Amino acid sequence: MGRERYVVFCATQRTGSTLIYDDIRNLMGYPITDSERLYIEVIRGRSTKPWVEIIEGLRADNSVHDLVMAKVMFHYTPYLSAAIAGLAIGETPPIYRFESAEFDPFYNFFRDAIWVYIGRNDVYSQAVSMYFAETTDVWHRWEISAETDSAFTPRGAYDRARMLRYLENLMTERDCWQLFFNCYGITPIRLSYEDAISGYPAYLDEFLSVAGLSPQSPPPSRRMAKVGDAMNAEFARLLREDARVALCERQPADS
């Protein structure tokens, strides 16, 4: 398999993982590539290729020097595990639980990787971002096309039930990642959406040091543009209120 090293970015959706992935490549002088290669190949594409061929594609297109960059979301990682184990993959509904048997092949393959956890402190804004991404199919923007992309597909009205589902699923996934780390004794490097947005490129200093990577100097301009706006903030405010109400509704009445 060569002498390459792996880095595994463990994320949930709308945590800025694509931004962080591209920031690293950009700082190292590498072109844009699709950070979702494993998802596209294994989950969306239902690939029947053996895992050795899938990982060879990742190595060819998603490496920085000798560091092969893999990005995964918790809810489909068990299917990657199945692919590694050589099992056939049929339907792939999101998985919102941690059971070590479903993750063992994944961990065993990447056990010597640099592990990075990407989180977002404001899970309410994260859920809103997920809602807008799915309803408009606008998942990110590149700075080079920001002006032409500025008029997004119109966004729908606030949907309380749907927002609360996103919120619950995202909170479950981020808790499950911690169960994964605890199970395998992993102490990941932790990166946050908030630090990534405000602290480019210094927020990556720890990662670059651990990975032994020396970025370009001066650092190039960022290639991705922020998508959220005032409407995101307003919907996040509404969701906070609705989550509080929903929590109260779940509490048993005093007897």
C-alpha positions in Angstrom: 0.0 0.0 0.0 3.0 2.3 0.0 4.3 4.6 2.7 1.5 7.1 2.7 -0.1 8.4 5.9 -3.8 9.0 6.5 -5.8 11.7 8.1 -9.4 11.1 8.9 -11.7 14.1 9.4 -14.7 13.0 11.5 -17.6 15.4 11.0 -21.3 16.0 10.9 -22.9 17.9 8.1 -22.7 21.7 8.0 -19.7 22.0 10.4 -17.4 23.6 7.7 -15.7 20.3 6.9 -15.5 21.1 3.2 -14.1 24.5 4.0 -11.5 23.1 6.4 -10.6 20.4 3.9 -10.0 22.9 1.1 -8.1 25.3 3.4 -5.5 22.7 4.0 -5.1 21.9 0.3 -5.1 25.6 -0.5 -2.4 26.4 2.1 -0.3 23.6 0.7 -0.7 24.7 -2.9 -3.0 21.9 -4.1 -6.0 22.4 -6.4 -9.6 22.0 -5.4 -10.9 18.4 -5.2 -14.0 16.7 -3.9 -13.7 16.1 -0.2 -16.7 13.7 -0.4 -15.0 11.1 -2.5 -15.7 8.2 -0.2 -19.3 9.1 0.2 -19.8 9.5 -3.6 -18.0 6.3 -4.4 -19.4 4.0 -1.7 -22.7 5.4 -0.6 -24.1 7.4 -3.5 -22.5 5.3 -6.2 -23.0 1.9 -4.5 -19.6 0.9 -5.8 -18.8 -2.8 -6.2 -15.1 -2.1 -6.5 -12.9 -3.8 -3.9 -11.8 -1.4 -1.1 -8.2 -1.5 -2.3 -9.4 0.2 -5.6 -11.6 2.7 -3.7 -8.7 3.8 -1.5 -6.4 4.0 -4.5 -8.7 6.6 -6.0 -8.7 8.5 -2.7 -4.9 8.4 -2.7 -4.7 9.6 -6.3 -7.0 12.6 -5.9 -7.1 13.5 -2.2 -3.6 13.5 -1.0 -1.4 16.3 0.2 2.2 15.2 -0.2 2.2 11.8 1.5 -0.9 12.5 3.6 -4.1 10.9 2.2 -7.1 12.9 3.4 -10.4 11.0 4.1 -13.5 12.9 5.3 -16.4 11.0 6.8 -19.8 11.7 8.4 -20.9 9.5 11.3 -24.2 8.5 9.8 -22.7 6.6 6.9 -19.4 5.4 8.3 -20.8 1.9 9.1 -21.3 1.5 5.3 -17.7 2.4 4.7 -16.8 -0.2 7.3 -18.9 -2.8 5.4 -17.0 -1.9 2.2 -13.7 -2.3 3.9 -14.8 -5.7 5.1 -15.8 -6.7 1.6 -19.5 -6.9 2.3 -22.2 -6.0 -0.2 -24.0 -2.7 0.4 -27.6 -2.3 -0.4 -29.8 0.5 1.0 -28.0 3.1 3.1 -30.4 4.9 5.5 -28.6 7.2 8.0 -27.4 5.4 11.1 -27.7 7.3 14.4 -26.2 4.9 16.9 -22.8 3.7 17.8 -22.1 -0.1 17.9 -18.5 -1.0 17.8 -19.0 -4.1 15.5 -20.2 -1.7 12.8 -17.1 0.4 13.1 -14.3 -2.1 13.8 -13.2 -2.6 10.1 -13.2 1.2 9.6 -11.1 1.8 12.7 -8.8 -1.1 12.0 -8.0 0.2 8.5 -7.3 3.8 9.7 -6.0 3.0 13.2 -2.7 4.7 12.6 -4.2 7.8 11.1 -4.2 11.4 12.4 -7.7 11.7 13.7 -9.5 15.1 13.5 -12.9 15.9 14.9 -14.7 18.8 13.2 -17.5 20.3 15.3 -19.8 23.3 15.5 -20.6 24.9 18.8 -23.9 26.4 17.6 -25.9 23.3 16.7 -29.0 25.4 16.1 -27.3 27.3 13.3 -26.0 24.0 12.0 -29.5 22.6 11.8 -30.7 25.7 9.9 -27.8 25.4 7.5 -28.7 21.8 6.9 -32.3 22.8 6.2 -31.3 25.4 3.7 -28.7 23.2 2.0 -31.2 20.4 1.4 -34.1 22.6 0.4 -32.1 24.7 -2.1 -29.4 22.2 -3.0 -26.8 24.9 -2.4 -24.2 23.2 -0.2 -21.3 25.6 -0.6 -19.9 28.4 -2.8 -16.5 29.1 -4.2 -15.2 32.7 -4.0 -14.5 32.6 -7.8 -18.2 32.3 -8.4 -19.6 34.2 -5.4 -21.0 37.1 -7.5 -22.8 34.9 -10.0 -24.1 32.6 -7.3 -25.4 35.4 -5.0 -29.0 34.9 -6.0 -29.8 31.6 -4.5 -32.8 29.4 -5.1 -35.6 31.0 -3.0 -35.7 29.5 0.5 -38.9 28.2 2.0 -40.7 29.1 5.1 -39.6 28.0 8.6 -40.5 24.3 9.1 -40.6 23.6 12.8 -41.0 19.8 12.7 -38.2 19.4 10.0 -35.9 21.7 11.9 -36.3 19.8 15.1 -35.5 16.5 13.3 -32.3 18.0 11.9 -31.4 19.3 15.4 -32.0 15.9 17.1 -30.1 14.0 14.4 -27.1 16.3 14.5 -26.9 16.2 18.3 -27.1 12.4 18.2 -24.3 12.2 15.6 -21.9 14.4 17.5 -22.5 12.5 20.7 -21.9 9.2 18.8 -18.5 10.5 17.5 -17.5 10.9 21.1 -18.5 7.3 21.8 -16.4 6.2 18.8 -13.3 8.1 20.1 -13.8 6.7 23.6 -14.3 3.2 22.4 -11.0 3.1 20.5 -8.9 5.3 22.8 -8.6 8.1 20.2 -7.7 11.7 21.2 -8.5 13.6 18.1 -7.3 17.1 17.1 -10.4 19.2 17.5 -11.3 21.9 15.0 -14.5 24.0 15.1 -16.6 25.8 12.5 -16.4 29.0 14.5 -12.6 29.0 14.7 -12.4 28.1 11.0 -14.6 31.0 10.0 -12.8 33.6 12.0 -9.3 32.3 12.4 -8.0 31.5 8.9 -5.2 30.2 8.6 -4.0 30.2 12.3 -6.8 27.8 13.4 -4.9 25.0 11.5 -1.6 25.5 13.2 -1.9 22.5 15.5 -3.0 20.2 12.7 -0.3 21.3 10.3 2.3 20.8 13.1 1.1 17.3 13.9 0.9 16.4 10.2 4.4 17.8 9.6 3.1 20.1 6.8 4.7 23.5 6.0 2.1 25.9 4.4 2.8 28.5 1.8 3.9 31.9 2.9 2.2 34.3 2.6 -1.0 32.2 2.9 -3.2 32.3 -0.2 -6.7 33.8 -0.1 -9.4 31.5 1.0 -11.2 29.8 -1.9 -14.6 29.2 -0.3 -17.3 31.8 0.5 -19.6 31.8 3.5 -23.2 30.9 2.6 -25.2 31.9 5.7 -26.8 35.3 6.2 -29.4 37.1 8.3 -32.1 34.7 7.4 -30.0 31.8 8.8 -29.6 33.8 12.1 -33.4 34.4 12.4 -34.3 30.8 11.7 -31.7 29.7 14.3 -33.3 32.1 16.9 -36.7 30.5 16.2 -35.2 27.0 16.4 -33.7 27.8 19.8 -37.1 28.8 21.1 -38.8 25.8 19.5 -36.2 23.4 21.0 -36.9 24.8 24.5 -40.6 24.4 24.0 -40.2 20.8 22.6 -38.0 19.9 25.7 -40.7 21.2 28.0 -43.4 19.2 26.1 -41.3 16.0 26.7 -41.1 16.5 30.4 -43.6 14.5 32.4 -46.3 16.5 34.1 -46.1 16.8 37.9 -48.3 14.2 39.6 
